[in-house]
Amino acid sequence: MLVHLRRSVVLVVAALVLTFAFAFLGTGVSQLLFKHQADGSITSNGSSLIGQNWSQAPCPGHRNGTCVFQGRPDAVGPYAGSLKPVAGGGDNPLQTNNIPGKPSVLNSGESGATNLGPRSKTLKENTQALDAYWKARGVNPTPDLVTTSGSGYDPDISQQDALVQIPMVSRATGLSASVLRHLVISQTQGTQLGFLGTSYIDVLQLNEALAKLKT
């Protein structure tokens, strides 16, 4: 019996040591070889892995957001600013909101799709509101720009999503359409391994590159 007990204790201790050793080894290797990614891909403007509300970007002399490229509409149009600005439209996942009637109580943003079906009146109204939002800024929106992503945190847009915003950004920044088009193309990331997924643009990285052009 003592032999079995001793073996059991040895196995438990060995398993604990190996478990913690594996965790520390993985953390050490990631910090050594992939520190930026391991720390959350954080830049001075936030994480490139999480979509941000660019609609509130400072833009002196112009309507909010016109001097930068914007991402998916999880944080713009009818989805931004308050807990549930449209019935069934969901919460803005990129900010913490005050619960109506309880200003001292905060309600964290939620991740997830709205689950509104193609026959939904709310979905139609939200899409129309987003379409008006973009057209007021001189943008003829793509389907991506008037529909939300599945997660609510999508940091990427397609190249076409960025190209249609060029007139808006050009008018606000004074940069020519050709310069902005070259910027968009240069920031387009190809498919993984050349065939997985589709090409995309990280909005944070695009706007950081845009800021360098303006300075």
Buried (B, 14 or more C-beta within 10 A) or exposed (E): EEEEEEEEEEEEEEEEEEEEEEEEEEEEEEEEEEEEEBEEBEEEEBBBBBBBBBBBBEBEEBEBBBBBBBBBBBBBBBBBBBEBBBEBBBBBBBBEBEEEEEEEEEBEBEEEEBEBEEEBEBBEBBBEBBBBBBEEBBBEBBEBBBBBBEBBBBBBBBBBBBBBBBBBBBBBBEBEEEBBBEBBEEBBBEEEEEEEEEEBBBBBBBBBBBEEEEE
